[in-house]
Amino acid sequence: MTGFFRDIPKLTYQPDADSDFAFRHYDPDEIVMGKRLEDHLRFAVAYWHSFAWEGGDPFGGRTFDRPWFGSEMEKAKLKADVAFEMFDLLGVPFFCFHDADVRPEGADFAETTRNLEEITDYFAQKMEGSKTRLLWGTANLFTHRRFMSGAATNPDPEVFAWSAATVKTCMDATHRLGGENYVLWGGREGYETLLNTDLSREAEQAGAFLSMVVDYKHKIGFKGTILIEPKPQEPSKHQYDYDVATVYGFLKRFGLENEVKLNIEQGHAILAGHSFEHELALAASLGLLGSIDMNRNDYQSGWDTDQFPDNVPEVARAYYEVLKAGGFTTGGTNFDAKLRRQSLDPEDLILGHAGAMDVCARGLKAAAALLEDGALEARRAERYAGWNRPENKALLTSDLASIEARVRDGGLNPEPRSGRQERLENLWNRYV
């Protein structure tokens, strides 16, 4: 034991406990819609914000003082020791990482790869004594200055090559650890100005890059899902993977819509001008819903603050769409969330996750109750019931002249019908 979390007990479900270190709503063995709650939610800890982030923001630097901060392999292994201790305290089934979160940067590509391979072997050893598995791995292709103009879309072919090689090593590490997904984060895949940007060329580069990733997945026998995370204007002025609809158009353009799904983040949905549930519902309707990052923004800040979820009604709306789509398969609920930079204590790291797990559990159970009741879906079906009649179904395969004749000869003069939004909002709030 490292002692970093000394005197913090392993968290268990204790709905009436006085202690802060207990779950009030998350009982992993509770059966909801025929499945254990743990298997519904599939919680994952984000390695980067929990263990690699130093507490900075756009206006100030490091506030955290962690014993594993440093560039030596010994520090990376200490970080892994602390991480797995936290996974055990929380009882989470999964974690996620970028390569840069877990290994020191080497002097060149070969040394960096050796560092990643060494820490991958160390993770494998840690996982032998832990219930926690890898939900997904990914490559950090945005922090280093070489990626300032993008990775796959970079105007420099050498950066494209470096990026592709890096993704290959990260896919190898993910495969080695039995990861259930591999994520592509387009952190700087976008542009600052059209004055120096060739949109057509950069799109072709991105399409070629993703095709290589899919090909390599099949070559090595990786059974997990390839995921793209939509990201609006973060940090580029315009991101090519702006939202679900944009990514779907990109996948269709390059014939990859049956090979790739989406990892959708609540904070990114808001920055794109959408609700989280909109992005989830749209992805589900397109067959692209893969996994989620369950974090939130501060709605007053106007940027991606990556905070732990604390709003049960918002979370319930998200899980309603997930459950309606059939639930997660290889995906899960990743806490791409970080402490506030004033939250310095080890206890804060545990309690941030514990509170979020309770919020998610409470939200999912509310969503499940409404979905099982069927009242909302029945009223939705009622609104579209007219389309069930054969003569109305025929409208979709008819032609304008025939429809015009039907309207004229039948004396149609439709009147608007209420959408009953307030009634449905009241119905929703009975469950939340």
C-alpha positions in Angstrom: 0.0 0.0 0.0 1.3 3.5 -0.9 -0.4 5.2 2.1 -1.8 8.0 -0.1 -5.4 7.1 0.8 -4.6 6.1 4.4 -7.6 5.9 6.7 -10.1 5.9 3.9 -12.4 2.9 4.0 -13.5 0.8 1.0 -16.9 2.3 0.0 -20.0 0.1 0.1 -23.7 0.6 -0.3 -25.0 2.0 3.1 -28.2 4.0 2.4 -28.5 5.2 6.0 -24.8 5.7 6.9 -23.6 8.8 8.6 -20.2 8.6 7.0 -19.3 10.5 3.9 -17.5 7.4 2.6 -20.6 5.3 1.6 -22.9 5.0 -1.4 -26.5 6.0 -0.7 -27.9 5.0 -4.1 -25.3 2.9 -5.9 -25.7 -0.8 -5.0 -23.8 -2.6 -7.7 -25.8 -5.8 -7.1 -29.2 -4.2 -7.3 -31.2 -5.6 -10.2 -32.7 -2.9 -12.6 -34.5 -4.0 -15.7 -33.1 -7.5 -15.3 -29.5 -6.5 -15.0 -27.1 -5.6 -12.1 -26.7 -1.9 -11.6 -22.9 -2.2 -12.0 -23.4 -3.9 -15.4 -25.7 -1.1 -16.5 -23.5 1.8 -15.5 -20.1 0.2 -16.2 -18.2 3.0 -14.3 -14.7 3.9 -15.4 -12.1 6.3 -13.8 -10.3 8.7 -16.1 -6.6 8.3 -15.5 -5.7 11.7 -16.9 -7.8 14.0 -14.7 -7.6 11.8 -11.6 -3.8 11.2 -11.6 -2.1 13.2 -14.3 -3.8 16.6 -14.0 -1.9 19.1 -11.8 -4.7 21.5 -11.0 -4.1 24.2 -13.5 -6.5 26.2 -15.5 -6.2 28.8 -18.3 -5.2 31.5 -15.8 -3.1 29.6 -13.3 -0.7 26.7 -12.9 -0.3 23.7 -10.7 -2.1 23.6 -7.3 -1.8 19.8 -6.6 1.2 18.2 -5.0 1.2 14.5 -5.7 4.1 12.2 -4.8 4.0 10.6 -8.3 4.4 13.8 -10.3 7.6 13.5 -12.3 9.2 12.1 -15.5 10.8 8.9 -14.1 9.4 5.4 -14.6 9.4 4.8 -10.9 7.0 7.8 -10.5 4.8 6.3 -13.3 4.6 3.0 -11.4 3.8 4.7 -8.1 1.0 6.5 -9.9 -0.3 3.1 -11.1 -0.1 1.8 -7.5 -2.2 4.7 -6.2 -4.6 4.4 -9.1 -5.4 0.8 -8.5 -5.7 1.5 -4.8 -8.4 4.0 -5.7 -10.1 1.6 -8.1 -10.3 -0.9 -5.2 -11.7 1.6 -2.7 -14.4 2.6 -5.2 -15.1 -0.8 -6.5 -15.1 0.4 -10.1 -15.1 -2.1 -12.9 -13.1 0.0 -15.4 -10.5 2.7 -16.0 -9.4 4.6 -19.1 -6.1 6.3 -20.1 -4.1 8.2 -22.7 -0.5 7.1 -23.3 0.9 10.4 -22.0 -1.0 9.9 -18.7 0.7 6.7 -17.8 4.3 6.8 -19.2 7.1 9.3 -19.3 8.0 11.0 -22.6 11.2 9.6 -24.0 14.0 11.3 -25.9 12.7 9.8 -29.1 9.8 7.7 -30.4 11.6 4.4 -29.6 12.2 5.3 -26.0 8.7 6.6 -25.6 7.3 3.3 -26.9 9.6 1.3 -24.6 8.2 3.3 -21.7 4.6 2.6 -22.8 5.3 -1.1 -23.1 6.9 -1.2 -19.7 4.0 0.5 -18.0 1.6 -1.7 -20.0 3.3 -4.8 -18.5 3.0 -3.2 -15.1 -0.7 -2.5 -15.6 -1.2 -6.2 -16.6 0.4 -7.3 -13.3 -1.8 -4.9 -11.3 -4.9 -6.1 -13.1 -4.2 -9.7 -12.1 -5.0 -8.8 -8.5 -7.9 -6.4 -9.3 -11.5 -6.6 -10.5 -10.9 -3.4 -12.6 -10.4 -3.8 -16.3 -9.7 -1.4 -19.2 -12.7 0.3 -20.8 -10.6 2.0 -23.4 -7.2 3.4 -24.2 -6.3 6.3 -26.4 -3.4 8.4 -27.7 -2.7 11.9 -26.6 -2.2 13.7 -29.9 -2.8 17.2 -28.8 -0.6 18.2 -25.8 2.9 18.1 -27.3 3.8 21.1 -29.4 4.3 18.9 -32.5 0.5 18.6 -32.6 -0.2 22.3 -32.6 -1.6 22.0 -36.1 -3.3 18.7 -35.6 -2.3 15.1 -35.9 -4.1 13.3 -38.7 -4.9 16.7 -40.3 -1.5 18.2 -39.9 0.0 19.9 -42.9 3.4 18.2 -42.1 3.5 14.6 -43.3 6.1 13.7 -40.7 3.6 14.7 -37.9 1.0 12.5 -39.6 3.4 9.6 -39.6 4.4 10.1 -36.0 0.7 10.3 -35.0 -0.2 7.1 -36.9 2.8 5.3 -35.3 1.7 6.5 -31.9 -1.8 5.3 -32.4 -0.5 1.9 -33.4 1.5 1.5 -30.1 -1.5 2.6 -28.1 -3.8 0.2 -29.9 -1.2 -2.5 -29.1 -1.3 -1.6 -25.4 -5.1 -1.5 -25.3 -5.2 -4.9 -27.0 -2.6 -6.3 -24.6 -4.7 -5.2 -21.6 -8.0 -6.6 -23.0 -9.5 -3.1 -23.5 -13.1 -3.1 -24.6 -12.8 -0.1 -26.9 -10.2 2.2 -28.5 -10.9 6.0 -28.6 -9.8 8.6 -31.1 -9.7 12.1 -29.6 -9.3 14.8 -32.2 -8.0 17.4 -29.7 -6.5 19.6 -32.4 -8.1 18.2 -35.5 -9.5 21.5 -36.8 -8.3 24.9 -37.9 -7.7 28.5 -36.6 -8.1 30.3 -39.9 -9.1 29.3 -43.4 -6.3 31.6 -44.7 -3.8 28.7 -44.2 -6.1 25.7 -44.4 -7.0 23.3 -47.2 -10.2 21.7 -46.0 -10.4 19.0 -48.7 -6.9 17.8 -48.1 -7.2 17.7 -44.3 -10.5 15.7 -44.6 -8.8 13.2 -46.9 -6.0 12.8 -44.4 -8.4 12.3 -41.6 -10.3 9.7 -43.6 -7.2 7.8 -44.5 -6.0 7.9 -40.9 -9.2 6.4 -39.5 -9.3 3.8 -42.2 -5.8 2.7 -41.2 -7.0 2.4 -37.6 -9.9 0.2 -38.6 -7.6 -2.0 -40.8 -5.1 -2.4 -37.9 -7.9 -3.3 -35.5 -8.8 -6.3 -37.7 -5.2 -7.2 -38.4 -4.4 -7.7 -34.7 -7.7 -9.3 -33.9 -8.9 -6.5 -31.6 -12.5 -7.3 -30.7 -13.3 -4.0 -29.1 -15.1 -1.0 -30.6 -13.4 1.9 -32.3 -14.8 5.1 -30.9 -14.6 8.8 -31.9 -15.4 11.5 -29.4 -17.1 14.6 -30.9 -15.4 17.8 -29.8 -16.6 21.3 -30.7 -14.1 24.2 -30.8 -11.8 22.7 -28.2 -9.3 24.3 -28.6 -9.4 25.0 -32.3 -11.7 27.7 -33.7 -13.5 24.9 -35.7 -13.2 21.2 -35.0 -13.8 18.7 -37.7 -15.6 16.3 -35.3 -17.9 19.0 -33.9 -20.9 16.9 -32.9 -22.7 13.6 -33.6 -24.2 14.8 -36.9 -20.9 16.1 -38.2 -19.0 12.8 -37.3 -21.8 10.8 -38.9 -21.4 12.7 -42.1 -17.6 12.1 -42.0 -18.0 8.4 -41.4 -20.5 8.1 -44.3 -18.1 10.0 -46.6 -15.4 7.4 -46.0 -17.6 4.3 -45.7 -16.8 3.8 -42.0 -20.2 4.1 -40.5 -20.4 0.4 -39.8 -16.9 0.2 -38.2 -16.9 3.1 -35.8 -19.2 4.3 -33.0 -19.1 7.4 -30.8 -18.0 8.3 -27.3 -20.2 11.2 -26.3 -19.3 13.7 -23.6 -21.9 15.8 -21.8 -19.6 18.8 -21.7 -18.9 18.7 -25.4 -22.6 18.4 -26.2 -23.3 21.6 -24.3 -20.4 23.4 -26.1 -21.9 22.3 -29.4 -25.2 24.0 -28.5 -27.0 20.7 -27.9 -28.3 18.9 -24.9 -26.6 15.7 -23.8 -29.7 13.6 -24.4 -30.1 15.1 -27.9 -26.6 13.8 -28.9 -27.3 10.4 -27.3 -30.7 10.0 -29.0 -29.2 11.1 -32.4 -26.3 8.7 -32.1 -28.7 5.8 -31.1 -31.0 6.6 -34.0 -27.9 6.3 -36.3 -26.6 3.1 -34.7 -23.5 4.9 -33.4 -24.0 5.0 -29.6 -21.0 3.4 -28.1 -19.9 5.0 -24.8 -20.2 8.2 -22.7 -18.1 10.6 -20.7 -20.3 11.6 -17.9 -19.0 15.1 -16.9 -20.5 18.5 -16.9 -19.5 22.1 -17.5 -20.1 25.1 -15.3 -22.8 26.9 -17.4 -21.5 30.3 -16.4 -17.9 29.7 -17.4 -18.4 29.1 -21.2 -15.6 26.5 -21.4 -15.1 22.8 -20.8 -14.6 22.6 -17.0 -15.0 18.8 -16.8 -16.8 18.6 -13.4 -18.3 15.6 -11.7 -22.1 15.2 -12.4 -24.3 16.5 -9.6 -27.7 16.9 -11.4 -29.9 13.9 -11.2 -32.6 15.1 -13.6 -29.9 15.8 -16.3 -28.3 12.4 -15.7 -31.7 10.6 -15.8 -32.4 12.1 -19.3 -29.1 10.8 -20.6 -29.6 7.3 -19.2 -33.1 7.2 -20.5 -31.7 7.4 -24.0 -29.0 4.9 -23.2 -31.5 2.4 -21.8 -34.0 3.0 -24.6 -31.2 2.1 -27.1 -30.6 -1.2 -25.3 -27.9 -0.1 -22.9 -24.1 -0.3 -23.2 -22.4 -3.2 -24.8 -18.6 -2.5 -24.9 -19.1 1.1 -23.7 -19.7 2.5 -20.3 -19.8 5.6 -18.0 -16.3 7.2 -17.9 -15.8 10.0 -15.4 -13.9 12.4 -17.6 -14.2 14.7 -14.6 -11.6 16.5 -12.4 -11.5 18.0 -9.0 -11.7 21.7 -8.5 -8.2 23.1 -8.3 -8.8 24.1 -4.7 -9.7 20.5 -3.7 -6.3 19.3 -2.6 -6.9 16.3 -0.3 -6.9 12.6 -1.2 -10.4 12.4 0.3 -11.6 14.9 -2.3 -10.6 12.5 -5.1 -12.5 9.6 -3.6 -15.6 11.7 -2.7 -15.8 13.3 -6.1 -16.2 9.9 -7.7 -18.4 8.5 -5.0 -20.9 11.3 -5.2 -21.0 11.1 -9.0 -21.6 7.3 -8.9 -24.5 7.9 -6.6 -25.9 10.6 -8.9 -25.6 8.3 -11.9 -27.2 5.4 -10.0 -30.1 7.5 -8.9 -30.6 8.9 -12.4 -30.4 5.6 -14.1 -33.0 4.0 -11.7 -35.4 6.9 -12.3 -35.0 6.5 -16.1 -35.5 2.8 -15.9 -38.7 3.2 -13.8 -40.2 5.5 -16.4 -39.1 3.3 -19.3 -40.6 0.2 -17.7 -43.8 2.0 -16.9 -44.1 2.8 -20.6 -46.3 5.9 -20.1 -43.9 8.3 -21.9 -43.4 6.0 -24.9 -47.2 5.3 -25.1 -47.8 9.0 -25.4 -45.1 9.5 -27.9 -46.6 6.6 -30.0 -50.0 8.2 -29.7 -48.7 11.4 -31.2 -47.6 9.6 -34.4 -50.4 7.0 -34.4 -51.9 8.4 -37.6 -49.0 7.1 -39.6 -50.0 3.6 -38.8 -53.0 3.7 -41.1 -52.1 2.2 -44.6 -53.2 5.2 -46.5 -50.9 7.4 -44.5 -48.0 5.0 -44.7 -48.4 5.2 -48.5 -47.6 8.9 -48.4 -43.9 8.2 -47.9 -43.7 6.2 -51.2 -46.2 8.3 -53.2 -45.6 11.3 -55.4 -46.5 15.0 -55.1 -49.3 14.9 -57.8 -51.1 11.9 -56.2 -50.8 13.5 -52.7 -52.2 16.8 -54.1 -55.2 14.9 -55.6 -55.8 13.2 -52.2 -55.8 16.5 -50.4 -58.1 18.2 -52.9 -60.5 15.4 -53.5 -60.7 14.3 -49.9 -61.3 17.8 -48.6 -58.5 17.6 -46.1 -58.2 20.7 -43.9 -55.9 19.6 -40.9 -55.9 21.5 -37.7 -52.9 21.6 -35.3 -52.8 19.3 -32.3 -51.2 20.1 -29.0 -47.7 18.7 -28.4 -48.6 18.4 -24.7 -45.1 19.3 -23.6 -46.1 20.5 -20.1 -48.0 17.3 -19.4 -45.0 15.2 -20.4 -42.6 17.3 -18.3 -44.9 16.7 -15.3 -44.9 13.0 -16.1 -41.1 12.9 -16.3 -40.8 14.8 -13.0 -42.9 12.2 -11.2 -40.0 9.7 -11.6 -37.1 12.0 -11.1 
